[in-house]
Amino acid sequence: MRKRIKNNISWVGYLDWELETFHGDDYSIKNGSSQNAYLIEEGKTVLIDTVWSPH
């Protein structure tokens, strides 16, 4: 999924609707979570990726 944030910056993350716990059992999530990654295309292309490996 790609959503343009600004002319040369896009969000290319993952929406994880099945995630129920975050950082162990200390935090519960009932509506899923986003895993963010950003694509910057200016001169050189840069991907800032924080999405978990299965996705």
C-alpha distance matrix in Angstrom:
0.0 3.8 6.8 10.2 12.7 15.6 16.7 15.9 13.6 9.8 8.0 5.6 6.8 7.1 8.9 12.1 14.2 16.9 17.9 21.5 23.1 22.3 24.7 27.0 28.6 29.4 26.3 25.1 21.8 22.0 18.7 16.2 14.6 11.6 11.5 11.0 10.4 11.1 11.6 15.0 16.3 20.0 22.8 21.2 17.5 16.8 14.1 14.9 13.6 14.7 12.6 15.2 16.2 15.7 11.9
3.8 0.0 3.8 6.6 9.4 12.0 12.9 12.2 10.1 6.4 5.7 4.6 7.5 9.4 11.3 14.8 17.1 20.0 20.5 24.0 25.2 24.0 26.2 28.8 30.6 31.0 27.9 27.0 23.7 24.2 20.8 18.5 16.3 12.9 12.7 11.0 9.8 9.2 9.1 12.0 13.2 16.7 19.7 18.5 15.0 14.7 12.5 13.6 13.3 15.0 13.7 17.0 18.1 18.3 14.6
6.8 3.8 0.0 3.8 6.3 9.3 10.9 11.1 8.8 5.4 5.1 6.6 8.9 11.0 12.2 15.9 17.8 21.1 21.4 24.5 25.8 24.4 26.6 29.5 31.0 31.0 27.7 26.9 23.6 24.0 20.4 18.6 16.3 13.0 13.4 11.4 10.7 9.5 9.9 12.0 13.5 16.6 20.0 19.3 16.2 15.7 14.0 14.5 14.7 16.1 15.4 18.9 20.6 21.0 17.2
10.2 6.6 3.8 0.0 3.8 5.8 7.1 7.8 6.2 4.2 6.3 8.7 11.5 14.2 15.6 19.3 21.4 24.6 24.6 27.7 28.6 26.9 28.9 32.0 33.6 33.3 30.1 29.6 26.4 27.0 23.5 21.8 19.2 15.8 15.9 13.2 12.0 9.6 9.3 10.2 11.2 13.8 17.4 17.4 14.7 14.7 13.8 14.6 15.8 17.6 17.6 21.3 23.0 23.8 20.2
12.7 9.4 6.3 3.8 0.0 3.8 7.0 7.9 5.6 5.1 6.6 10.1 12.2 15.2 16.3 19.9 21.9 25.2 24.7 27.4 28.0 25.9 27.7 31.0 32.6 31.9 28.7 28.6 25.6 26.5 23.2 21.6 18.7 15.4 15.6 12.6 11.9 9.3 9.8 10.0 11.9 13.9 17.6 17.7 15.4 14.8 14.1 14.0 15.6 17.1 17.8 21.5 23.7 24.8 21.4
15.6 12.0 9.3 5.8 3.8 0.0 3.8 5.6 5.1 6.8 9.6 12.8 15.4 18.5 19.9 23.5 25.6 28.9 28.3 31.0 31.4 29.2 30.8 34.2 36.0 35.1 32.0 32.1 29.2 30.2 26.9 25.3 22.4 19.0 18.9 15.6 14.3 11.1 10.6 9.5 10.5 11.6 15.4 16.2 14.6 14.5 14.9 15.3 17.6 19.4 20.5 24.4 26.3 27.7 24.4
16.7 12.9 10.9 7.1 7.0 3.8 0.0 3.8 6.0 8.2 11.7 14.2 17.3 20.6 22.4 26.0 28.2 31.4 31.0 34.0 34.5 32.2 33.7 37.1 39.1 38.4 35.3 35.4 32.4 33.4 30.0 28.3 25.4 21.9 21.5 18.2 16.3 12.8 11.1 9.4 8.9 9.6 13.1 14.5 13.4 14.3 15.4 16.6 19.1 21.5 22.5 26.3 27.8 29.3 25.9
15.9 12.2 11.1 7.8 7.9 5.6 3.8 0.0 3.8 6.8 10.5 12.5 15.8 19.3 21.6 25.0 27.7 30.5 30.0 33.0 33.3 30.9 32.1 35.5 37.7 37.2 34.4 34.6 31.8 33.1 29.9 27.8 24.7 21.0 20.0 16.5 14.0 10.3 8.1 5.8 5.2 6.4 10.1 10.9 9.6 10.6 11.9 13.5 16.2 19.0 20.2 24.0 25.2 27.0 23.8
13.6 10.1 8.8 6.2 5.6 5.1 6.0 3.8 0.0 3.8 7.0 9.6 12.4 16.0 18.2 21.6 24.3 27.1 26.3 29.3 29.5 27.1 28.3 31.7 33.9 33.4 30.5 30.8 28.1 29.4 26.4 24.2 21.0 17.3 16.3 12.8 10.5 6.9 5.7 4.6 6.5 8.6 12.3 12.2 10.0 9.6 9.9 10.7 13.2 15.6 16.9 20.7 22.2 24.0 20.8
9.8 6.4 5.4 4.2 5.1 6.8 8.2 6.8 3.8 0.0 3.8 6.2 9.2 12.6 14.8 18.3 20.9 23.8 23.3 26.5 27.0 24.9 26.5 29.7 31.8 31.5 28.5 28.5 25.5 26.6 23.5 21.2 18.2 14.5 13.7 10.5 8.5 5.6 5.2 6.6 8.6 11.6 15.0 14.3 11.3 10.7 9.7 10.4 11.9 14.1 14.5 18.3 19.9 21.2 17.8
8.0 5.7 5.1 6.3 6.6 9.6 11.7 10.5 7.0 3.8 0.0 3.8 5.8 9.1 11.2 14.6 17.3 20.1 19.6 22.7 23.2 21.3 23.0 26.1 28.1 27.9 24.9 24.7 21.8 22.9 19.9 17.5 14.4 10.7 10.0 7.1 5.9 4.6 6.4 9.0 11.7 14.8 18.1 16.8 13.5 12.0 9.8 9.6 10.0 11.4 11.5 15.2 17.1 18.3 14.9
5.6 4.6 6.6 8.7 10.1 12.8 14.2 12.5 9.6 6.2 3.8 0.0 3.8 7.0 9.9 13.0 16.0 18.5 18.3 21.7 22.4 20.8 22.5 25.3 27.5 27.8 24.9 24.5 21.6 22.7 19.8 16.9 14.2 10.5 9.2 7.1 5.3 5.6 6.6 10.2 12.4 16.0 18.8 17.0 13.3 11.9 9.0 9.4 8.7 10.4 9.5 13.0 14.3 15.2 11.7
6.8 7.5 8.9 11.5 12.2 15.4 17.3 15.8 12.4 9.2 5.8 3.8 0.0 3.8 6.9 9.6 12.9 15.1 14.6 18.0 18.6 17.0 18.9 21.6 23.7 24.1 21.3 20.9 18.0 19.3 16.6 13.5 10.7 7.1 5.5 4.4 4.5 7.0 9.4 13.0 15.7 19.0 21.9 19.7 16.1 14.0 10.6 9.8 7.9 8.2 6.6 10.0 12.0 12.7 9.2
7.1 9.4 11.0 14.2 15.2 18.5 20.6 19.3 16.0 12.6 9.1 7.0 3.8 0.0 3.8 6.1 9.4 11.6 11.5 15.1 16.2 15.3 17.7 19.9 21.7 22.5 19.6 18.7 15.7 16.6 14.0 10.7 8.6 5.8 5.1 6.6 7.9 10.8 13.1 16.7 19.2 22.7 25.5 23.2 19.5 17.5 13.9 13.1 10.5 9.8 6.9 9.1 11.1 10.7 7.2
8.9 11.3 12.2 15.6 16.3 19.9 22.4 21.6 18.2 14.8 11.2 9.9 6.9 3.8 0.0 3.8 6.2 9.0 9.4 12.8 14.5 14.1 17.1 19.0 20.2 21.0 17.8 16.3 13.0 13.4 10.4 7.5 6.1 4.5 6.2 8.5 10.9 13.6 16.1 19.6 22.2 25.6 28.6 26.6 22.9 20.9 17.4 16.2 13.7 12.4 9.7 11.2 13.6 12.6 9.5
12.1 14.8 15.9 19.3 19.9 23.5 26.0 25.0 21.6 18.3 14.6 13.0 9.6 6.1 3.8 0.0 3.8 5.5 5.9 9.5 11.4 11.7 14.8 16.2 17.2 18.5 15.6 13.8 10.7 11.2 9.0 5.5 5.4 5.9 7.2 10.5 13.1 16.3 19.0 22.5 25.3 28.7 31.5 29.2 25.5 23.2 19.6 18.1 15.1 13.1 10.0 10.2 12.5 10.9 8.8
14.2 17.1 17.8 21.4 21.9 25.6 28.2 27.7 24.3 20.9 17.3 16.0 12.9 9.4 6.2 3.8 0.0 3.8 5.7 8.4 11.4 12.6 16.2 17.0 17.1 18.6 15.4 12.9 9.5 8.7 6.4 4.1 6.3 8.2 10.5 13.7 16.5 19.5 22.2 25.7 28.4 31.8 34.7 32.6 28.9 26.7 23.2 21.7 18.8 16.7 13.8 13.7 15.9 13.9 12.1
16.9 20.0 21.1 24.6 25.2 28.9 31.4 30.5 27.1 23.8 20.1 18.5 15.1 11.6 9.0 5.5 3.8 0.0 3.8 6.2 9.4 11.5 14.8 14.9 15.0 17.1 14.5 11.8 9.3 8.7 8.1 5.8 8.3 10.7 12.1 15.7 18.4 21.8 24.5 28.0 30.8 34.2 36.9 34.5 30.9 28.5 24.8 23.2 20.0 17.5 14.4 13.3 15.2 12.8 12.0
17.9 20.5 21.4 24.6 24.7 28.3 31.0 30.0 26.3 23.3 19.6 18.3 14.6 11.5 9.4 5.9 5.7 3.8 0.0 3.8 6.0 7.7 11.0 11.4 11.8 13.6 11.1 8.9 6.8 7.9 8.0 5.1 6.6 9.4 10.4 14.1 17.1 20.6 23.7 27.1 30.1 33.3 36.0 33.6 30.0 27.3 23.6 21.5 18.3 15.4 12.8 11.5 13.9 12.3 11.9
21.5 24.0 24.5 27.7 27.4 31.0 34.0 33.0 29.3 26.5 22.7 21.7 18.0 15.1 12.8 9.5 8.4 6.2 3.8 0.0 3.8 6.9 10.3 9.8 9.1 11.0 8.6 5.8 4.8 6.0 7.9 6.6 8.7 12.1 13.5 17.0 20.3 23.7 27.0 30.2 33.4 36.4 39.2 36.8 33.3 30.5 26.8 24.4 21.4 18.2 16.0 14.5 17.0 15.5 15.6
23.1 25.2 25.8 28.6 28.0 31.4 34.5 33.3 29.5 27.0 23.2 22.4 18.6 16.2 14.5 11.4 11.4 9.4 6.0 3.8 0.0 3.8 6.7 6.1 5.8 7.7 5.9 4.7 5.6 8.5 10.6 9.0 9.8 12.8 13.5 16.9 20.1 23.6 27.0 30.0 33.4 36.2 38.8 36.3 33.1 29.9 26.3 23.6 20.6 17.1 15.5 13.7 16.4 15.7 16.3
22.3 24.0 24.4 26.9 25.9 29.2 32.2 30.9 27.1 24.9 21.3 20.8 17.0 15.3 14.1 11.7 12.6 11.5 7.7 6.9 3.8 0.0 3.8 5.5 6.9 7.3 5.3 6.3 6.9 10.5 11.8 9.8 9.1 11.5 11.6 14.5 17.7 21.1 24.6 27.4 30.9 33.6 36.1 33.7 30.6 27.2 23.8 20.8 18.1 14.4 13.5 12.1 15.2 15.4 15.7
24.7 26.2 26.6 28.9 27.7 30.8 33.7 32.1 28.3 26.5 23.0 22.5 18.9 17.7 17.1 14.8 16.2 14.8 11.0 10.3 6.7 3.8 0.0 3.8 6.7 6.7 6.6 9.0 10.5 14.1 15.6 13.5 12.4 14.2 13.5 16.0 18.8 22.1 25.6 28.2 31.7 34.1 36.5 33.9 31.0 27.4 24.2 21.0 18.4 14.6 14.4 12.7 15.5 16.4 17.3
27.0 28.8 29.5 32.0 31.0 34.2 37.1 35.5 31.7 29.7 26.1 25.3 21.6 19.9 19.0 16.2 17.0 14.9 11.4 9.8 6.1 5.5 3.8 0.0 3.8 5.6 6.8 8.6 11.0 14.2 16.4 14.6 14.4 16.7 16.3 19.2 22.0 25.4 28.8 31.5 35.0 37.6 39.8 37.1 34.1 30.7 27.3 24.3 21.5 17.7 17.1 14.7 17.1 17.3 18.7
28.6 30.6 31.0 33.6 32.6 36.0 39.1 37.7 33.9 31.8 28.1 27.5 23.7 21.7 20.2 17.2 17.1 15.0 11.8 9.1 5.8 6.9 6.7 3.8 0.0 3.8 5.5 6.6 9.9 12.6 15.5 14.6 15.1 18.1 18.3 21.4 24.5 27.9 31.4 34.1 37.7 40.3 42.7 40.1 37.1 33.7 30.3 27.2 24.4 20.7 19.8 17.6 20.1 19.8 21.0
29.4 31.0 31.0 33.3 31.9 35.1 38.4 37.2 33.4 31.5 27.9 27.8 24.1 22.5 21.0 18.5 18.6 17.1 13.6 11.0 7.7 7.3 6.7 5.6 3.8 0.0 3.8 6.7 10.1 13.2 16.0 15.4 15.4 18.2 18.7 21.3 24.5 27.6 31.3 33.7 37.4 39.7 42.3 39.9 37.0 33.5 30.3 27.0 24.6 20.8 20.6 18.9 21.8 22.0 22.8
26.3 27.9 27.7 30.1 28.7 32.0 35.3 34.4 30.5 28.5 24.9 24.9 21.3 19.6 17.8 15.6 15.4 14.5 11.1 8.6 5.9 5.3 6.6 6.8 5.5 3.8 0.0 3.8 6.6 10.0 12.4 11.9 12.0 15.0 15.9 18.5 22.0 25.1 28.7 31.3 34.9 37.3 40.1 37.9 34.9 31.5 28.2 25.0 22.7 19.0 18.5 17.4 20.5 20.6 20.9
25.1 27.0 26.9 29.6 28.6 32.1 35.4 34.6 30.8 28.5 24.7 24.5 20.9 18.7 16.3 13.8 12.9 11.8 8.9 5.8 4.7 6.3 9.0 8.6 6.6 6.7 3.8 0.0 3.8 6.5 9.5 9.6 10.7 14.2 15.8 18.8 22.3 25.5 29.1 31.9 35.3 38.0 40.9 38.7 35.5 32.4 28.9 26.0 23.5 19.9 18.8 17.6 20.6 20.0 20.1
21.8 23.7 23.6 26.4 25.6 29.2 32.4 31.8 28.1 25.5 21.8 21.6 18.0 15.7 13.0 10.7 9.5 9.3 6.8 4.8 5.6 6.9 10.5 11.0 9.9 10.1 6.6 3.8 0.0 3.8 5.8 6.0 7.5 11.2 13.3 16.4 20.0 23.0 26.5 29.4 32.8 35.6 38.6 36.6 33.2 30.3 26.9 24.2 21.7 18.4 16.9 16.3 19.4 18.6 18.0
22.0 24.2 24.0 27.0 26.5 30.2 33.4 33.1 29.4 26.6 22.9 22.7 19.3 16.6 13.4 11.2 8.7 8.7 7.9 6.0 8.5 10.5 14.1 14.2 12.6 13.2 10.0 6.5 3.8 0.0 3.8 5.9 8.9 12.6 15.3 18.3 21.9 24.8 28.2 31.2 34.3 37.3 40.4 38.5 35.1 32.4 28.9 26.5 24.0 21.0 19.1 18.6 21.5 20.1 19.3
18.7 20.8 20.4 23.5 23.2 26.9 30.0 29.9 26.4 23.5 19.9 19.8 16.6 14.0 10.4 9.0 6.4 8.1 8.0 7.9 10.6 11.8 15.6 16.4 15.5 16.0 12.4 9.5 5.8 3.8 0.0 3.8 6.8 10.1 13.3 16.1 19.5 22.2 25.4 28.4 31.4 34.5 37.7 35.9 32.5 30.0 26.6 24.5 22.1 19.5 17.5 17.7 20.6 19.2 17.7
16.2 18.5 18.6 21.8 21.6 25.3 28.3 27.8 24.2 21.2 17.5 16.9 13.5 10.7 7.5 5.5 4.1 5.8 5.1 6.6 9.0 9.8 13.5 14.6 14.6 15.4 11.9 9.6 6.0 5.9 3.8 0.0 3.8 7.1 9.9 13.1 16.4 19.4 22.6 25.7 28.8 31.9 35.0 33.0 29.4 26.9 23.4 21.3 18.7 16.1 13.9 13.9 16.8 15.6 14.0
14.6 16.3 16.3 19.2 18.7 22.4 25.4 24.7 21.0 18.2 14.4 14.2 10.7 8.6 6.1 5.4 6.3 8.3 6.6 8.7 9.8 9.1 12.4 14.4 15.1 15.4 12.0 10.7 7.5 8.9 6.8 3.8 0.0 3.8 6.6 9.5 13.1 16.0 19.4 22.4 25.6 28.6 31.6 29.6 26.2 23.5 20.1 17.8 15.4 12.8 11.1 11.8 15.1 14.6 12.8
11.6 12.9 13.0 15.8 15.4 19.0 21.9 21.0 17.3 14.5 10.7 10.5 7.1 5.8 4.5 5.9 8.2 10.7 9.4 12.1 12.8 11.5 14.2 16.7 18.1 18.2 15.0 14.2 11.2 12.6 10.1 7.1 3.8 0.0 3.8 6.1 9.5 12.3 15.6 18.7 21.8 24.9 27.9 26.0 22.5 20.0 16.6 14.5 12.3 10.2 8.7 10.5 13.8 13.8 11.3
11.5 12.7 13.4 15.9 15.6 18.9 21.5 20.0 16.3 13.7 10.0 9.2 5.5 5.1 6.2 7.2 10.5 12.1 10.4 13.5 13.5 11.6 13.5 16.3 18.3 18.7 15.9 15.8 13.3 15.3 13.3 9.9 6.6 3.8 0.0 3.8 6.8 10.3 13.6 16.7 20.0 23.0 25.8 23.5 20.0 17.2 13.7 11.4 8.9 6.6 5.0 7.3 10.6 11.5 9.1
11.0 11.0 11.4 13.2 12.6 15.6 18.2 16.5 12.8 10.5 7.1 7.1 4.4 6.6 8.5 10.5 13.7 15.7 14.1 17.0 16.9 14.5 16.0 19.2 21.4 21.3 18.5 18.8 16.4 18.3 16.1 13.1 9.5 6.1 3.8 0.0 3.8 6.8 10.3 13.2 16.6 19.5 22.3 20.2 16.9 14.1 10.8 8.5 6.9 5.8 5.9 9.4 12.3 13.8 11.2
10.4 9.8 10.7 12.0 11.9 14.3 16.3 14.0 10.5 8.5 5.9 5.3 4.5 7.9 10.9 13.1 16.5 18.4 17.1 20.3 20.1 17.7 18.8 22.0 24.5 24.5 22.0 22.3 20.0 21.9 19.5 16.4 13.1 9.5 6.8 3.8 0.0 3.8 6.9 10.1 13.3 16.3 18.9 16.6 13.3 10.5 7.1 5.4 4.4 5.6 6.4 10.2 12.2 14.1 11.4
11.1 9.2 9.5 9.6 9.3 11.1 12.8 10.3 6.9 5.6 4.6 5.6 7.0 10.8 13.6 16.3 19.5 21.8 20.6 23.7 23.6 21.1 22.1 25.4 27.9 27.6 25.1 25.5 23.0 24.8 22.2 19.4 16.0 12.3 10.3 6.8 3.8 0.0 3.8 6.5 9.9 12.7 15.6 13.8 10.6 8.1 5.8 5.1 6.5 8.8 10.1 13.9 15.6 17.6 14.7
11.6 9.1 9.9 9.3 9.8 10.6 11.1 8.1 5.7 5.2 6.4 6.6 9.4 13.1 16.1 19.0 22.2 24.5 23.7 27.0 27.0 24.6 25.6 28.8 31.4 31.3 28.7 29.1 26.5 28.2 25.4 22.6 19.4 15.6 13.6 10.3 6.9 3.8 0.0 3.8 6.4 9.7 12.5 10.6 7.2 5.8 4.6 6.4 8.4 11.6 12.6 16.3 17.3 19.2 16.4
15.0 12.0 12.0 10.2 10.0 9.5 9.4 5.8 4.6 6.6 9.0 10.2 13.0 16.7 19.6 22.5 25.7 28.0 27.1 30.2 30.0 27.4 28.2 31.5 34.1 33.7 31.3 31.9 29.4 31.2 28.4 25.7 22.4 18.7 16.7 13.2 10.1 6.5 3.8 0.0 3.8 6.3 9.3 8.1 5.7 5.1 6.4 8.1 11.1 14.3 15.9 19.5 20.6 22.8 20.1
16.3 13.2 13.5 11.2 11.9 10.5 8.9 5.2 6.5 8.6 11.7 12.4 15.7 19.2 22.2 25.3 28.4 30.8 30.1 33.4 33.4 30.9 31.7 35.0 37.7 37.4 34.9 35.3 32.8 34.3 31.4 28.8 25.6 21.8 20.0 16.6 13.3 9.9 6.4 3.8 0.0 3.8 6.6 6.2 4.5 6.5 8.7 11.4 14.2 17.6 18.9 22.4 23.0 25.1 22.3
20.0 16.7 16.6 13.8 13.9 11.6 9.6 6.4 8.6 11.6 14.8 16.0 19.0 22.7 25.6 28.7 31.8 34.2 33.3 36.4 36.2 33.6 34.1 37.6 40.3 39.7 37.3 38.0 35.6 37.3 34.5 31.9 28.6 24.9 23.0 19.5 16.3 12.7 9.7 6.3 3.8 0.0 3.8 5.4 6.1 8.3 11.4 13.6 16.9 20.2 22.0 25.4 26.1 28.4 25.8
22.8 19.7 20.0 17.4 17.6 15.4 13.1 10.1 12.3 15.0 18.1 18.8 21.9 25.5 28.6 31.5 34.7 36.9 36.0 39.2 38.8 36.1 36.5 39.8 42.7 42.3 40.1 40.9 38.6 40.4 37.7 35.0 31.6 27.9 25.8 22.3 18.9 15.6 12.5 9.3 6.6 3.8 0.0 3.8 6.7 9.4 13.0 15.6 18.8 22.3 24.1 27.4 27.6 30.1 27.7
21.2 18.5 19.3 17.4 17.7 16.2 14.5 10.9 12.2 14.3 16.8 17.0 19.7 23.2 26.6 29.2 32.6 34.5 33.6 36.8 36.3 33.7 33.9 37.1 40.1 39.9 37.9 38.7 36.6 38.5 35.9 33.0 29.6 26.0 23.5 20.2 16.6 13.8 10.6 8.1 6.2 5.4 3.8 0.0 3.8 6.5 10.1 12.9 15.9 19.5 21.3 24.3 24.3 26.9 24.8
17.5 15.0 16.2 14.7 15.4 14.6 13.4 9.6 10.0 11.3 13.5 13.3 16.1 19.5 22.9 25.5 28.9 30.9 30.0 33.3 33.1 30.6 31.0 34.1 37.1 37.0 34.9 35.5 33.2 35.1 32.5 29.4 26.2 22.5 20.0 16.9 13.3 10.6 7.2 5.7 4.5 6.1 6.7 3.8 0.0 3.8 6.8 10.1 12.7 16.4 17.9 21.0 21.0 23.4 21.1
16.8 14.7 15.7 14.7 14.8 14.5 14.3 10.6 9.6 10.7 12.0 11.9 14.0 17.5 20.9 23.2 26.7 28.5 27.3 30.5 29.9 27.2 27.4 30.7 33.7 33.5 31.5 32.4 30.3 32.4 30.0 26.9 23.5 20.0 17.2 14.1 10.5 8.1 5.8 5.1 6.5 8.3 9.4 6.5 3.8 0.0 3.8 6.5 9.4 13.0 14.9 18.0 18.4 21.1 19.0
14.1 12.5 14.0 13.8 14.1 14.9 15.4 11.9 9.9 9.7 9.8 9.0 10.6 13.9 17.4 19.6 23.2 24.8 23.6 26.8 26.3 23.8 24.2 27.3 30.3 30.3 28.2 28.9 26.9 28.9 26.6 23.4 20.1 16.6 13.7 10.8 7.1 5.8 4.6 6.4 8.7 11.4 13.0 10.1 6.8 3.8 0.0 3.8 5.9 9.6 11.2 14.3 14.8 17.5 15.3
14.9 13.6 14.5 14.6 14.0 15.3 16.6 13.5 10.7 10.4 9.6 9.4 9.8 13.1 16.2 18.1 21.7 23.2 21.5 24.4 23.6 20.8 21.0 24.3 27.2 27.0 25.0 26.0 24.2 26.5 24.5 21.3 17.8 14.5 11.4 8.5 5.4 5.1 6.4 8.1 11.4 13.6 15.6 12.9 10.1 6.5 3.8 0.0 3.8 6.8 9.3 12.5 13.8 16.7 14.8
13.6 13.3 14.7 15.8 15.6 17.6 19.1 16.2 13.2 11.9 10.0 8.7 7.9 10.5 13.7 15.1 18.8 20.0 18.3 21.4 20.6 18.1 18.4 21.5 24.4 24.6 22.7 23.5 21.7 24.0 22.1 18.7 15.4 12.3 8.9 6.9 4.4 6.5 8.4 11.1 14.2 16.9 18.8 15.9 12.7 9.4 5.9 3.8 0.0 3.8 5.7 8.8 10.1 13.0 11.2
14.7 15.0 16.1 17.6 17.1 19.4 21.5 19.0 15.6 14.1 11.4 10.4 8.2 9.8 12.4 13.1 16.7 17.5 15.4 18.2 17.1 14.4 14.6 17.7 20.7 20.8 19.0 19.9 18.4 21.0 19.5 16.1 12.8 10.2 6.6 5.8 5.6 8.8 11.6 14.3 17.6 20.2 22.3 19.5 16.4 13.0 9.6 6.8 3.8 0.0 3.8 6.4 8.9 11.8 10.4
12.6 13.7 15.4 17.6 17.8 20.5 22.5 20.2 16.9 14.5 11.5 9.5 6.6 6.9 9.7 10.0 13.8 14.4 12.8 16.0 15.5 13.5 14.4 17.1 19.8 20.6 18.5 18.8 16.9 19.1 17.5 13.9 11.1 8.7 5.0 5.9 6.4 10.1 12.6 15.9 18.9 22.0 24.1 21.3 17.9 14.9 11.2 9.3 5.7 3.8 0.0 3.8 6.4 8.5 6.7
15.2 17.0 18.9 21.3 21.5 24.4 26.3 24.0 20.7 18.3 15.2 13.0 10.0 9.1 11.2 10.2 13.7 13.3 11.5 14.5 13.7 12.1 12.7 14.7 17.6 18.9 17.4 17.6 16.3 18.6 17.7 13.9 11.8 10.5 7.3 9.4 10.2 13.9 16.3 19.5 22.4 25.4 27.4 24.3 21.0 18.0 14.3 12.5 8.8 6.4 3.8 0.0 3.8 5.9 5.9
16.2 18.1 20.6 23.0 23.7 26.3 27.8 25.2 22.2 19.9 17.1 14.3 12.0 11.1 13.6 12.5 15.9 15.2 13.9 17.0 16.4 15.2 15.5 17.1 20.1 21.8 20.5 20.6 19.4 21.5 20.6 16.8 15.1 13.8 10.6 12.3 12.2 15.6 17.3 20.6 23.0 26.1 27.6 24.3 21.0 18.4 14.8 13.8 10.1 8.9 6.4 3.8 0.0 3.9 5.4
15.7 18.3 21.0 23.8 24.8 27.7 29.3 27.0 24.0 21.2 18.3 15.2 12.7 10.7 12.6 10.9 13.9 12.8 12.3 15.5 15.7 15.4 16.4 17.3 19.8 22.0 20.6 20.0 18.6 20.1 19.2 15.6 14.6 13.8 11.5 13.8 14.1 17.6 19.2 22.8 25.1 28.4 30.1 26.9 23.4 21.1 17.5 16.7 13.0 11.8 8.5 5.9 3.9 0.0 3.8
11.9 14.6 17.2 20.2 21.4 24.4 25.9 23.8 20.8 17.8 14.9 11.7 9.2 7.2 9.5 8.8 12.1 12.0 11.9 15.6 16.3 15.7 17.3 18.7 21.0 22.8 20.9 20.1 18.0 19.3 17.7 14.0 12.8 11.3 9.1 11.2 11.4 14.7 16.4 20.1 22.3 25.8 27.7 24.8 21.1 19.0 15.3 14.8 11.2 10.4 6.7 5.9 5.4 3.8 0.0
